[in-house]
Structure formats: structure tokens, C-alpha cells
Amino acid sequence: MFQKEVFKELIQKSIGDANITKFSKFSGVNRTYLSKFLNTKLHSPPSPNVIKRIAESSQARVSYEELMEAGGYLEVNINTLLTSQELWILKSCLSWYMQSRKCTDQEASKEMNHLIDKMNKLCDE
């Protein structure tokens, strides 16, 4: 799913201290087209080729992967957003909660997967 606001912020970060006209000339991406993203007027992302030109022109301020993710081309997954320690804490808390409710291991596992699915859906929004 295309995340317009996130994409806007990444383009702003890509431009940095330059102005949109200079960045447009450097990247080869039309200034008006960039402006439409900055004003969140477009409802679909640019092509991966355009995203690549923006990333390459950003002087390492943003990555191709960040832009592709905001463009909806890459799937956001809770496992990539949290560190292994944070995931362990989350699983431990859920495990404790499920034990306090006297759930079976199978019920706890099912609940854990349900929670992770919900979190992934939130990441997609």
C-alpha cells in the first residue's frame, strides 16, 4: 500500500538543503512530478525506476529500500521493524498473559500469531 505521507517525508529528506528544481535536474525526475508527491496529490507511487533515481540522488539520505517500502512495493513486516530482543519481550509478555488466563500452548500460539498478524496490518496502513 502506497504511504503518501511517508513518501513525502522521504522525498523531503532526499532533497535536503537543495531546492526542488536543483534536485529535479540532478535526479532527472520532473520537478512538477516531485512537487505532486510533496503535496500528496498523487495516489500511486512512481515506478521503481524513478524511485531508484530519487534514492541515488539523495546523497545517501534515504535508501532505495525505504522509498520502495513507502511506495508499497516491499512488504512491511513486524519482524523487520522490531529487534530480536523486542520480539522476545513481546512474546514473553504475551506468554505471561496467556498463562495468567490459563490458556493451552496451542491457544497461546494461535493468539500470538493473531497478534503478529494484527501488528503487520497496522504497519501496512
Solvent accessible surface area in square Angstrom, and as a share of the most:
residue,aa,sasa,rsa
1,M,153,0.68
2,F,30,0.13
3,Q,33,0.15
4,K,60,0.25
5,E,102,0.46
6,V,64,0.37
7,F,1,0.00
8,K,53,0.22
9,E,102,0.46
10,L,19,0.10
11,I,0,0.00
12,Q,87,0.39
13,K,105,0.44
14,S,0,0.00
15,I,14,0.07
16,G,35,0.33
17,D,156,0.81
18,A,45,0.35
19,N,79,0.40
20,I,40,0.20
21,T,57,0.33
22,K,131,0.55
23,F,6,0.03
24,S,13,0.08
25,K,161,0.68
26,F,135,0.56
27,S,8,0.05
28,G,48,0.47
29,V,4,0.02
30,N,94,0.48
31,R,109,0.40
32,T,69,0.40
33,Y,73,0.28
34,L,0,0.00
35,S,27,0.17
36,K,89,0.38
37,F,6,0.03
38,L,31,0.16
39,N,85,0.44
40,T,34,0.20
41,K,136,0.58
42,L,45,0.23
43,H,149,0.66
44,S,70,0.45
45,P,34,0.21
46,P,2,0.01
47,S,52,0.33
48,P,53,0.33
49,N,93,0.48
50,V,19,0.11
51,I,0,0.00
52,K,102,0.43
53,R,79,0.29
54,I,0,0.00
55,A,12,0.09
56,E,117,0.52
57,S,9,0.06
58,S,0,0.00
59,Q,125,0.56
60,A,101,0.78
61,R,82,0.30
62,V,7,0.04
63,S,43,0.28
64,Y,79,0.30
65,E,101,0.45
66,E,74,0.33
67,L,0,0.00
68,M,17,0.07
69,E,61,0.27
70,A,2,0.02
71,G,3,0.03
72,G,30,0.29
73,Y,91,0.35
74,L,77,0.38
75,E,142,0.64
76,V,11,0.07
77,N,43,0.22
78,I,9,0.04
79,N,79,0.41
80,T,106,0.62
81,L,92,0.46
82,L,47,0.24
83,T,80,0.46
84,S,94,0.61
85,Q,127,0.57
86,E,80,0.36
87,L,24,0.12
88,W,172,0.60
89,I,82,0.42
90,L,42,0.21
91,K,87,0.37
92,S,43,0.28
93,C,75,0.45
94,L,19,0.09
95,S,46,0.30
96,W,175,0.61
97,Y,102,0.39
98,M,5,0.02
99,Q,124,0.55
100,S,67,0.43
101,R,132,0.48
102,K,179,0.76
103,C,31,0.19
104,T,80,0.47
105,D,129,0.67
106,Q,150,0.67
107,E,90,0.40
108,A,23,0.18
109,S,60,0.39
110,K,154,0.65
111,E,62,0.28
112,M,30,0.13
113,N,87,0.45
114,H,95,0.42
115,L,52,0.26
116,I,26,0.13
117,D,77,0.40
118,K,107,0.45
119,M,44,0.20
120,N,27,0.14
121,K,138,0.58
122,L,119,0.59
123,C,30,0.18
124,D,56,0.29
125,E,139,0.62
